[in-house]
Amino acid sequence: MRRSRFRYPLAAFGAAATAVAVALMFPGSSPRAATTGGATAAAARAGDRVRTADGWVRGVSAAGYSEYDGIPYAAPPVGALRWAPPQPVAPWPGVLDATHFGNRCVQGTGWDPGYSTPKLTEDCLYLNVYAPATAQKNLPVLVWIHGGGFTGGAGQDTDPRQYVQKNDAVVVTINYRLGILGYLNLPQLPADGRGNFGLLDQQAALRWVNENIAAFGGDPHNITIAGQSAGGSSVCDQLASPTAKGLFEKAVIMSGSCGMATAAQGQATSQQVVAALGCAKAPDVLACLRAVPPSKIVAVQATGLSPRPSIGGAAFPIDPGQAIAVGKFNRVPVINGSVHDERRLFVFQDYDYVGRPLTAGEYVNLVNSAYGKSAAQVLAKYPVASYPSPDIAWATVQTDSLDQARKVTDDELSKWTPTYAYEFDVENTPQFTSIFRLQQTNAAAKAFPFGATHVDDLAYLWQYLGQTVPLTDAELALSDQMIAYWGNFQRTGNPNGYGHSRNSALPVWDSYNAGSPQWLEERACDADPAGNGIPAACSVSGNGFLTDHNVAFWTSVLG
């Protein structure tokens, strides 16, 4: 009898079942039950064909890798399954054509290539598998959870072929429900699901991976979950989820936070959504909502009205930050990190891009609004005259205050589990694909000093959004180093070891200790053209993070 990868029936759990699920939230990771029957025992791989528990799939074999796209891991969440926990996919006859990506989940337009038009298809719960071309067994597996603010993005945005080949690893990228369709929180919805359908999709995908990845050469007992931005926040959410226990052995959080909206906040935003969709006075609110076309949902989201994941149910009974603070989370080794100029992208997006760069007076008003009685201290520490513009001043304030919270998370994680902290700090790196493209045509983007901003580090791990940005030789060396660190961690839970370049040992990445905190400072160093040096990565463990981001000051301000 094969394990079900779906733990949630359409009916809400009873109180007893919820109590049992919550009782699972205790330190340590129990060994995953051995899979018998189903895909693992009966799996076969014949060239570009693989047998999964639900049927055969045919992918594409190319030089150095095999790729299987658009594999359904759950039933289409349409009709009565809109705002329901993910349900099993129906097995298919014959061989599924896995040479094309599945639909992206419902979302609006954006800067990113491929997103110039809205995506309006709810049938979107698909994943993609990338594996080394030669048939192997028990390779480490990385499951990538894309970012996009919980309102955008898709698994296909990430092309991990070079990562797969260099690390001899399997990578899975996934879609999950977004925005209003992913996180609506209403009393009419199933208690175990409301506010978190997209996060439950991620768990359903992980159960699919546990059950099927051996057929692709992966080790179901060596799975790492990783994500950036909203994907990184999702990873932290899954760390704190009792129902994700045992589904993964390691975790990587890139530019993600450890916190969720409260149930009350999720419900308040969701009631605004109901009104905006014209269903507040309907005799059957849920029936009205399920009849709303995706185009109208996207239009409401475009106004900025969209709930985020919120606490509730057996899967997410406690805020992830609180769970980590008290040690009640899935204790697996963790990489946690960010980029040096995290918030500059958002400031550019909100002000410069729309032709309204901040004035000095507006900067003061923003600081006063954000920090209240501490605003005078903040303005004294970050006087606008010390920065190239009020925009950069405001971005620096936001980044540094956020980085104080990141240090708190590092401190708390490291009490309970091996933790490796980093900061990506390549000041003149080419910006990630969407901004790099925008810089070619937009004067504001060309002039804005982004630094090492949000998303920039992804280009060093794999192709993102179908584009390759022009890295220098030194940046390529850093890319090779980062891929090796991540691959070592994926295999063993420790990023240290040998790299891919000349098979040399990587610079030591010290594990994080709250008493003597160290971050891996990821850097690329171009050699002096007049000398004989070789452009190279020059990453090193250190504590420059503390002074770069005025952590002591922000600790005194924020506590």
VEXMI-326948 format. One record per residue (C-alpha): residue in one letter; x negated, y negated, z. Coordinates in steps of 0.25 Angstrom, whole numbers, plus 5000, padded with zeros to 4 digits. Last residue first. Example, Ala and Ser with C-alpha at 12.3 -4.5 7.8 and 13.67 -1.06 7.14 Angstrom:
! residues 2
+---+------+-------+------+
: r : east : north :   up :
+---+------+-------+------+
: s : 4945 :  5004 : 5029 :
: a : 4951 :  5018 : 5031 :
+---+------+-------+------+
This chain:
! residues 559
+---+------+-------+------+
: r : east : north :   up :
+---+------+-------+------+
: g : 4941 :  4818 : 5083 :
: l : 4945 :  4810 : 5071 :
: v : 4937 :  4797 : 5074 :
: s : 4926 :  4803 : 5082 :
: t : 4925 :  4815 : 5073 :
: w : 4925 :  4806 : 5061 :
: f : 4913 :  4798 : 5067 :
: a : 4905 :  4811 : 5070 :
: v : 4908 :  4817 : 5056 :
: n : 4903 :  4804 : 5049 :
: h : 4904 :  4811 : 5035 :
: d : 4889 :  4811 : 5030 :
: t : 4885 :  4812 : 5045 :
: l : 4891 :  4825 : 5048 :
: f : 4890 :  4831 : 5034 :
: g : 4875 :  4829 : 5035 :
: n : 4875 :  4842 : 5044 :
: g : 4866 :  4851 : 5036 :
: s : 4866 :  4863 : 5027 :
: v : 4859 :  4861 : 5014 :
: s : 4863 :  4860 : 4999 :
: c : 4852 :  4856 : 4990 :
: a : 4857 :  4862 : 4977 :
: a : 4846 :  4860 : 4966 :
: p : 4840 :  4852 : 4955 :
: i : 4826 :  4858 : 4953 :
: g : 4814 :  4849 : 4957 :
: n : 4803 :  4846 : 4948 :
: g : 4803 :  4831 : 4950 :
: a : 4806 :  4819 : 4942 :
: p : 4821 :  4823 : 4940 :
: d : 4822 :  4824 : 4955 :
: a : 4830 :  4836 : 4958 :
: d : 4845 :  4835 : 4959 :
: c : 4850 :  4840 : 4973 :
: a : 4864 :  4847 : 4974 :
: r : 4871 :  4847 : 4988 :
: e : 4880 :  4855 : 4997 :
: e : 4878 :  4851 : 5011 :
: l : 4880 :  4864 : 5019 :
: w : 4886 :  4859 : 5032 :
: q : 4880 :  4861 : 5046 :
: p : 4887 :  4859 : 5059 :
: s : 4878 :  4861 : 5072 :
: g : 4888 :  4863 : 5083 :
: a : 4900 :  4866 : 5074 :
: n : 4892 :  4877 : 5066 :
: y : 4893 :  4878 : 5052 :
: s : 4885 :  4890 : 5045 :
: d : 4872 :  4885 : 5039 :
: w : 4871 :  4885 : 5023 :
: v : 4857 :  4889 : 5021 :
: p : 4852 :  4885 : 5007 :
: l : 4855 :  4896 : 4997 :
: a : 4844 :  4907 : 4995 :
: s : 4839 :  4908 : 4981 :
: n : 4844 :  4918 : 4971 :
: r : 4839 :  4909 : 4960 :
: s : 4852 :  4901 : 4960 :
: h : 4863 :  4910 : 4965 :
: g : 4862 :  4907 : 4979 :
: y : 4857 :  4916 : 4991 :
: g : 4863 :  4917 : 5005 :
: n : 4871 :  4908 : 5013 :
: p : 4886 :  4906 : 5011 :
: n : 4890 :  4916 : 5022 :
: g : 4904 :  4923 : 5022 :
: t : 4898 :  4934 : 5014 :
: r : 4902 :  4935 : 5000 :
: q : 4910 :  4922 : 4999 :
: f : 4900 :  4915 : 5007 :
: n : 4889 :  4919 : 4998 :
: g : 4897 :  4915 : 4986 :
: w : 4900 :  4901 : 4992 :
: y : 4886 :  4899 : 4994 :
: a : 4882 :  4904 : 4981 :
: i : 4892 :  4895 : 4973 :
: m : 4887 :  4883 : 4981 :
: q : 4873 :  4886 : 4977 :
: d : 4876 :  4887 : 4963 :
: s : 4884 :  4874 : 4963 :
: l : 4873 :  4868 : 4970 :
: a : 4863 :  4872 : 4959 :
: l : 4873 :  4867 : 4949 :
: e : 4873 :  4853 : 4957 :
: a : 4858 :  4853 : 4955 :
: d : 4859 :  4856 : 4941 :
: t : 4869 :  4845 : 4939 :
: l : 4884 :  4848 : 4939 :
: p : 4892 :  4844 : 4927 :
: v : 4907 :  4848 : 4931 :
: t : 4912 :  4861 : 4925 :
: q : 4927 :  4861 : 4922 :
: g : 4939 :  4871 : 4922 :
: l : 4945 :  4865 : 4935 :
: y : 4933 :  4869 : 4944 :
: q : 4922 :  4877 : 4939 :
: w : 4915 :  4884 : 4951 :
: l : 4908 :  4882 : 4964 :
: y : 4900 :  4869 : 4961 :
: a : 4912 :  4863 : 4954 :
: l : 4920 :  4865 : 4967 :
: d : 4912 :  4855 : 4975 :
: d : 4918 :  4843 : 4968 :
: v : 4932 :  4846 : 4974 :
: h : 4932 :  4834 : 4983 :
: t : 4921 :  4824 : 4982 :
: a : 4906 :  4824 : 4981 :
: g : 4904 :  4810 : 4977 :
: f : 4916 :  4804 : 4971 :
: p : 4910 :  4790 : 4968 :
: f : 4921 :  4784 : 4959 :
: a : 4917 :  4778 : 4946 :
: k : 4920 :  4789 : 4936 :
: a : 4933 :  4792 : 4943 :
: a : 4938 :  4777 : 4943 :
: a : 4933 :  4776 : 4928 :
: n : 4941 :  4788 : 4924 :
: t : 4937 :  4796 : 4911 :
: q : 4925 :  4804 : 4914 :
: q : 4927 :  4803 : 4929 :
: l : 4940 :  4811 : 4928 :
: r : 4933 :  4823 : 4922 :
: f : 4924 :  4823 : 4934 :
: i : 4936 :  4821 : 4943 :
: s : 4943 :  4833 : 4938 :
: t : 4931 :  4842 : 4937 :
: f : 4925 :  4840 : 4951 :
: q : 4915 :  4828 : 4952 :
: p : 4901 :  4829 : 4947 :
: t : 4892 :  4829 : 4960 :
: n : 4885 :  4816 : 4964 :
: e : 4887 :  4818 : 4979 :
: v : 4884 :  4833 : 4980 :
: d : 4889 :  4835 : 4994 :
: f : 4897 :  4847 : 4996 :
: e : 4899 :  4849 : 5011 :
: y : 4898 :  4863 : 5018 :
: a : 4902 :  4871 : 5030 :
: y : 4900 :  4885 : 5032 :
: t : 4908 :  4892 : 5043 :
: p : 4907 :  4906 : 5050 :
: t : 4919 :  4907 : 5058 :
: w : 4926 :  4903 : 5072 :
: k : 4919 :  4891 : 5077 :
: s : 4914 :  4887 : 5063 :
: l : 4928 :  4884 : 5058 :
: e : 4930 :  4874 : 5069 :
: d : 4918 :  4866 : 5066 :
: d : 4920 :  4867 : 5051 :
: t : 4934 :  4862 : 5053 :
: v : 4929 :  4850 : 5062 :
: k : 4919 :  4847 : 5051 :
: r : 4929 :  4847 : 5041 :
: a : 4937 :  4837 : 5049 :
: q : 4925 :  4828 : 5050 :
: d : 4924 :  4829 : 5035 :
: l : 4938 :  4824 : 5033 :
: s : 4935 :  4811 : 5040 :
: d : 4922 :  4810 : 5032 :
: t : 4930 :  4812 : 5019 :
: q : 4941 :  4802 : 5022 :
: v : 4932 :  4791 : 5026 :
: t : 4923 :  4794 : 5014 :
: a : 4935 :  4793 : 5004 :
: w : 4939 :  4780 : 5011 :
: a : 4925 :  4774 : 5009 :
: i : 4924 :  4779 : 4995 :
: d : 4937 :  4772 : 4991 :
: p : 4933 :  4759 : 4998 :
: s : 4922 :  4759 : 4989 :
: p : 4907 :  4761 : 4988 :
: y : 4906 :  4763 : 5003 :
: s : 4900 :  4756 : 5015 :
: a : 4909 :  4743 : 5013 :
: v : 4921 :  4752 : 5016 :
: p : 4916 :  4753 : 5031 :
: y : 4917 :  4768 : 5035 :
: k : 4912 :  4769 : 5049 :
: a : 4919 :  4756 : 5053 :
: l : 4931 :  4759 : 5045 :
: v : 4932 :  4773 : 5052 :
: q : 4931 :  4766 : 5066 :
: a : 4941 :  4756 : 5062 :
: a : 4951 :  4767 : 5057 :
: s : 4950 :  4775 : 5070 :
: k : 4963 :  4769 : 5075 :
: g : 4970 :  4773 : 5062 :
: y : 4962 :  4783 : 5054 :
: a : 4969 :  4785 : 5041 :
: s : 4977 :  4772 : 5040 :
: n : 4966 :  4763 : 5045 :
: v : 4956 :  4770 : 5035 :
: l : 4966 :  4768 : 5024 :
: n : 4968 :  4754 : 5027 :
: v : 4953 :  4751 : 5027 :
: y : 4952 :  4758 : 5014 :
: e : 4963 :  4749 : 5008 :
: g : 4956 :  4737 : 5013 :
: a : 4943 :  4741 : 5006 :
: t : 4951 :  4743 : 4993 :
: l : 4954 :  4757 : 4988 :
: p : 4953 :  4761 : 4973 :
: r : 4967 :  4760 : 4966 :
: g : 4965 :  4764 : 4952 :
: v : 4972 :  4778 : 4953 :
: y : 4959 :  4785 : 4953 :
: d : 4952 :  4776 : 4963 :
: y : 4963 :  4778 : 4974 :
: d : 4969 :  4791 : 4977 :
: q : 4961 :  4800 : 4968 :
: f : 4948 :  4793 : 4971 :
: v : 4951 :  4794 : 4986 :
: f : 4954 :  4809 : 4984 :
: l : 4941 :  4812 : 4977 :
: r : 4933 :  4804 : 4987 :
: r : 4938 :  4813 : 4999 :
: e : 4928 :  4824 : 4999 :
: d : 4915 :  4816 : 4998 :
: h : 4905 :  4826 : 5003 :
: v : 4913 :  4839 : 4999 :
: s : 4919 :  4849 : 5008 :
: g : 4916 :  4862 : 5016 :
: n : 4921 :  4874 : 5023 :
: i : 4915 :  4888 : 5021 :
: v : 4922 :  4898 : 5030 :
: p : 4919 :  4912 : 5036 :
: v : 4932 :  4919 : 5040 :
: r : 4940 :  4917 : 5053 :
: n : 4954 :  4917 : 5049 :
: f : 4960 :  4907 : 5058 :
: k : 4963 :  4905 : 5073 :
: g : 4950 :  4899 : 5077 :
: v : 4955 :  4888 : 5085 :
: a : 4950 :  4876 : 5076 :
: i : 4952 :  4885 : 5064 :
: a : 4967 :  4887 : 5066 :
: q : 4969 :  4872 : 5070 :
: g : 4963 :  4868 : 5056 :
: p : 4971 :  4878 : 5049 :
: d : 4984 :  4873 : 5055 :
: i : 4992 :  4884 : 5061 :
: p : 5003 :  4894 : 5057 :
: f : 4999 :  4895 : 5042 :
: a : 5002 :  4909 : 5038 :
: a : 5013 :  4913 : 5048 :
: g : 5021 :  4900 : 5045 :
: g : 5017 :  4886 : 5045 :
: i : 5007 :  4875 : 5044 :
: s : 5007 :  4867 : 5031 :
: p : 5001 :  4867 : 5017 :
: r : 5003 :  4854 : 5010 :
: p : 5017 :  4848 : 5006 :
: s : 5018 :  4839 : 4993 :
: l : 5022 :  4825 : 4991 :
: g : 5011 :  4817 : 4984 :
: t : 5021 :  4812 : 4973 :
: a : 5015 :  4822 : 4963 :
: q : 5020 :  4833 : 4972 :
: v : 5034 :  4828 : 4969 :
: a : 5032 :  4829 : 4954 :
: v : 5026 :  4843 : 4956 :
: i : 5038 :  4848 : 4963 :
: k : 5047 :  4842 : 4952 :
: s : 5039 :  4849 : 4941 :
: p : 5040 :  4862 : 4949 :
: p : 5055 :  4862 : 4947 :
: v : 5064 :  4861 : 4960 :
: a : 5073 :  4873 : 4961 :
: r : 5065 :  4879 : 4972 :
: l : 5067 :  4866 : 4980 :
: c : 5082 :  4867 : 4978 :
: a : 5083 :  4881 : 4983 :
: l : 5074 :  4877 : 4995 :
: v : 5083 :  4865 : 4999 :
: d : 5096 :  4873 : 4998 :
: p : 5107 :  4863 : 5000 :
: a : 5098 :  4852 : 4993 :
: k : 5096 :  4839 : 5001 :
: a : 5081 :  4839 : 5002 :
: c : 5080 :  4846 : 4988 :
: g : 5076 :  4834 : 4979 :
: l : 5061 :  4837 : 4977 :
: a : 5057 :  4825 : 4984 :
: a : 5066 :  4829 : 4996 :
: v : 5060 :  4843 : 4997 :
: v : 5046 :  4837 : 4996 :
: q : 5049 :  4828 : 5007 :
: q : 5053 :  4840 : 5016 :
: s : 5040 :  4847 : 5012 :
: t : 5032 :  4835 : 5017 :
: a : 5039 :  4836 : 5031 :
: q : 5038 :  4851 : 5031 :
: g : 5023 :  4851 : 5028 :
: q : 5021 :  4841 : 5039 :
: a : 5029 :  4848 : 5049 :
: a : 5022 :  4861 : 5046 :
: t : 5009 :  4854 : 5048 :
: a : 5000 :  4851 : 5036 :
: m : 4988 :  4860 : 5035 :
: g : 4973 :  4859 : 5040 :
: c : 4959 :  4864 : 5037 :
: s : 4954 :  4855 : 5026 :
: g : 4948 :  4859 : 5012 :
: s : 4936 :  4853 : 5005 :
: m : 4931 :  4868 : 5002 :
: i : 4935 :  4879 : 5012 :
: v : 4929 :  4892 : 5010 :
: a : 4934 :  4905 : 5017 :
: k : 4929 :  4919 : 5020 :
: e : 4935 :  4933 : 5022 :
: f : 4949 :  4932 : 5016 :
: l : 4963 :  4938 : 5017 :
: g : 4961 :  4943 : 5031 :
: k : 4969 :  4932 : 5038 :
: a : 4977 :  4924 : 5027 :
: t : 4990 :  4927 : 5035 :
: p : 4984 :  4921 : 5048 :
: s : 4981 :  4908 : 5040 :
: a : 4970 :  4898 : 5046 :
: l : 4960 :  4902 : 5036 :
: q : 4970 :  4901 : 5025 :
: d : 4973 :  4887 : 5028 :
: c : 4958 :  4884 : 5028 :
: v : 4957 :  4890 : 5014 :
: s : 4969 :  4882 : 5010 :
: s : 4962 :  4870 : 5014 :
: g : 4950 :  4874 : 5005 :
: g : 4960 :  4876 : 4994 :
: a : 4966 :  4862 : 4996 :
: s : 4952 :  4857 : 4995 :
: q : 4944 :  4869 : 4990 :
: g : 4946 :  4883 : 4992 :
: a : 4940 :  4896 : 4997 :
: i : 4945 :  4910 : 5001 :
: t : 4934 :  4921 : 5002 :
: i : 4937 :  4935 : 5001 :
: n : 4928 :  4947 : 5005 :
: h : 4937 :  4959 : 5009 :
: p : 4945 :  4959 : 4996 :
: d : 4931 :  4961 : 4989 :
: g : 4932 :  4957 : 4974 :
: g : 4930 :  4965 : 4962 :
: f : 4943 :  4961 : 4954 :
: a : 4951 :  4973 : 4959 :
: a : 4945 :  4970 : 4973 :
: i : 4953 :  4957 : 4972 :
: n : 4967 :  4963 : 4972 :
: e : 4972 :  4964 : 4987 :
: n : 4964 :  4954 : 4994 :
: v : 4965 :  4944 : 4982 :
: w : 4980 :  4946 : 4982 :
: r : 4980 :  4943 : 4997 :
: l : 4972 :  4931 : 4994 :
: a : 4982 :  4926 : 4984 :
: a : 4994 :  4928 : 4994 :
: q : 4986 :  4920 : 5004 :
: q : 4984 :  4909 : 4994 :
: d : 4999 :  4909 : 4991 :
: l : 5002 :  4908 : 5006 :
: l : 4994 :  4895 : 5005 :
: g : 5003 :  4890 : 4994 :
: f : 5015 :  4894 : 5001 :
: n : 5011 :  4886 : 5014 :
: g : 5021 :  4876 : 5018 :
: r : 5032 :  4886 : 5020 :
: g : 5026 :  4900 : 5018 :
: d : 5029 :  4908 : 5031 :
: a : 5041 :  4900 : 5035 :
: p : 5048 :  4903 : 5022 :
: l : 5054 :  4890 : 5016 :
: q : 5067 :  4883 : 5020 :
: p : 5059 :  4877 : 5032 :
: l : 5051 :  4869 : 5022 :
: n : 5036 :  4868 : 5019 :
: l : 5032 :  4866 : 5005 :
: y : 5018 :  4870 : 5003 :
: g : 5015 :  4877 : 4990 :
: l : 5027 :  4873 : 4981 :
: i : 5025 :  4858 : 4986 :
: g : 5011 :  4858 : 4983 :
: l : 5004 :  4871 : 4978 :
: r : 5006 :  4886 : 4977 :
: y : 4993 :  4894 : 4975 :
: n : 4984 :  4897 : 4964 :
: i : 4971 :  4906 : 4966 :
: t : 4957 :  4908 : 4963 :
: v : 4950 :  4921 : 4965 :
: v : 4935 :  4922 : 4965 :
: v : 4927 :  4935 : 4964 :
: a : 4912 :  4935 : 4967 :
: d : 4899 :  4938 : 4961 :
: n : 4894 :  4925 : 4966 :
: k : 4888 :  4919 : 4954 :
: q : 4899 :  4925 : 4944 :
: v : 4911 :  4921 : 4953 :
: y : 4906 :  4907 : 4956 :
: q : 4903 :  4905 : 4941 :
: r : 4917 :  4910 : 4938 :
: p : 4925 :  4902 : 4948 :
: d : 4934 :  4894 : 4939 :
: t : 4943 :  4886 : 4949 :
: d : 4955 :  4878 : 4944 :
: q : 4961 :  4891 : 4940 :
: g : 4966 :  4893 : 4955 :
: a : 4975 :  4881 : 4954 :
: g : 4976 :  4866 : 4958 :
: g : 4986 :  4857 : 4964 :
: t : 4995 :  4853 : 4976 :
: f : 4988 :  4860 : 4988 :
: g : 4978 :  4848 : 4987 :
: g : 4971 :  4854 : 4975 :
: g : 4962 :  4865 : 4979 :
: h : 4960 :  4879 : 4974 :
: i : 4960 :  4892 : 4983 :
: w : 4948 :  4901 : 4979 :
: v : 4948 :  4915 : 4983 :
: l : 4933 :  4920 : 4984 :
: v : 4931 :  4935 : 4983 :
: p : 4918 :  4943 : 4986 :
: l : 4915 :  4955 : 4977 :
: n : 4919 :  4968 : 4982 :
: k : 4918 :  4975 : 4969 :
: q : 4912 :  4972 : 4955 :
: a : 4917 :  4973 : 4941 :
: t : 4908 :  4964 : 4932 :
: a : 4914 :  4951 : 4928 :
: p : 4913 :  4944 : 4941 :
: a : 4927 :  4940 : 4947 :
: y : 4937 :  4929 : 4945 :
: v : 4951 :  4930 : 4949 :
: n : 4962 :  4920 : 4947 :
: l : 4975 :  4919 : 4955 :
: y : 4990 :  4916 : 4952 :
: l : 5002 :  4911 : 4960 :
: c : 5006 :  4901 : 4950 :
: d : 5021 :  4903 : 4946 :
: e : 5025 :  4890 : 4950 :
: t : 5023 :  4883 : 4937 :
: l : 5023 :  4868 : 4936 :
: k : 5009 :  4864 : 4934 :
: p : 5008 :  4849 : 4931 :
: t : 5000 :  4843 : 4920 :
: s : 4986 :  4838 : 4919 :
: y : 4981 :  4849 : 4929 :
: g : 4972 :  4857 : 4920 :
: p : 4960 :  4848 : 4923 :
: d : 4962 :  4842 : 4937 :
: w : 4966 :  4828 : 4938 :
: g : 4980 :  4831 : 4942 :
: t : 4994 :  4836 : 4939 :
: g : 5005 :  4842 : 4947 :
: q : 5006 :  4856 : 4954 :
: v : 5013 :  4869 : 4953 :
: c : 5004 :  4881 : 4954 :
: r : 4994 :  4884 : 4942 :
: n : 4999 :  4895 : 4933 :
: g : 4991 :  4907 : 4931 :
: f : 4977 :  4907 : 4925 :
: h : 4975 :  4915 : 4912 :
: t : 4967 :  4928 : 4909 :
: a : 4974 :  4937 : 4920 :
: d : 4984 :  4944 : 4910 :
: l : 4991 :  4954 : 4919 :
: v : 4989 :  4968 : 4914 :
: g : 5001 :  4977 : 4913 :
: p : 5013 :  4976 : 4923 :
: w : 5013 :  4965 : 4934 :
: p : 5015 :  4966 : 4949 :
: a : 5024 :  4956 : 4955 :
: v : 5017 :  4946 : 4963 :
: p : 5019 :  4946 : 4978 :
: q : 5026 :  4934 : 4985 :
: p : 5020 :  4921 : 4989 :
: p : 5027 :  4914 : 5001 :
: a : 5039 :  4906 : 4996 :
: w : 5040 :  4892 : 4992 :
: r : 5045 :  4895 : 4977 :
: l : 5047 :  4910 : 4978 :
: a : 5062 :  4909 : 4976 :
: g : 5059 :  4903 : 4962 :
: v : 5044 :  4903 : 4960 :
: p : 5032 :  4907 : 4968 :
: p : 5027 :  4917 : 4957 :
: a : 5023 :  4930 : 4964 :
: a : 5009 :  4931 : 4970 :
: y : 4995 :  4934 : 4966 :
: p : 4997 :  4932 : 4951 :
: i : 4984 :  4933 : 4943 :
: g : 4982 :  4921 : 4934 :
: d : 4967 :  4923 : 4931 :
: y : 4958 :  4935 : 4931 :
: e : 4943 :  4931 : 4928 :
: s : 4931 :  4940 : 4926 :
: y : 4917 :  4935 : 4927 :
: g : 4902 :  4936 : 4922 :
: a : 4905 :  4934 : 4907 :
: a : 4920 :  4935 : 4905 :
: s : 4931 :  4945 : 4909 :
: v : 4945 :  4939 : 4909 :
: g : 4957 :  4944 : 4916 :
: r : 4967 :  4956 : 4915 :
: v : 4976 :  4959 : 4927 :
: w : 4982 :  4972 : 4931 :
: g : 4993 :  4973 : 4941 :
: d : 4999 :  4969 : 4955 :
: a : 4988 :  4975 : 4963 :
: t : 4977 :  4970 : 4954 :
: r : 4971 :  4978 : 4942 :
: v : 4960 :  4971 : 4935 :
: r : 4958 :  4969 : 4920 :
: d : 4946 :  4962 : 4914 :
: g : 4937 :  4974 : 4913 :
: a : 4944 :  4985 : 4920 :
: r : 4946 :  4982 : 4935 :
: a : 4954 :  4992 : 4943 :
: a : 4961 :  4990 : 4956 :
: a : 4968 :  5002 : 4962 :
: a : 4963 :  5002 : 4976 :
: t : 4961 :  4987 : 4977 :
: a : 4974 :  4983 : 4969 :
: g : 4984 :  4991 : 4977 :
: g : 4980 :  5003 : 4986 :
: t : 4972 :  4999 : 4999 :
: t : 4967 :  4986 : 5003 :
: a : 4959 :  4987 : 5016 :
: a : 4964 :  4977 : 5026 :
: r : 4956 :  4965 : 5028 :
: p : 4948 :  4965 : 5040 :
: s : 4953 :  4955 : 5051 :
: s : 4948 :  4941 : 5050 :
: g : 4944 :  4935 : 5063 :
: p : 4951 :  4925 : 5072 :
: f : 4966 :  4926 : 5075 :
: m : 4978 :  4922 : 5066 :
: l : 4985 :  4935 : 5065 :
: a : 4995 :  4931 : 5076 :
: v : 5001 :  4921 : 5067 :
: a : 5005 :  4932 : 5057 :
: v : 5011 :  4940 : 5069 :
: a : 5019 :  4928 : 5074 :
: t : 5024 :  4925 : 5060 :
: a : 5029 :  4940 : 5059 :
: a : 5036 :  4939 : 5072 :
: a : 5043 :  4925 : 5068 :
: g : 5048 :  4930 : 5056 :
: f : 5041 :  4928 : 5042 :
: a : 5049 :  4920 : 5032 :
: a : 5056 :  4927 : 5021 :
: l : 5049 :  4927 : 5007 :
: p : 5039 :  4937 : 5012 :
: y : 5025 :  4933 : 5016 :
: r : 5013 :  4942 : 5017 :
: f : 5010 :  4944 : 5003 :
: r : 4997 :  4951 : 4999 :
: s : 5004 :  4964 : 5002 :
: r : 4994 :  4975 : 5005 :
: r : 4994 :  4987 : 4996 :
: m : 5000 :  5000 : 5000 :
+---+------+-------+------+
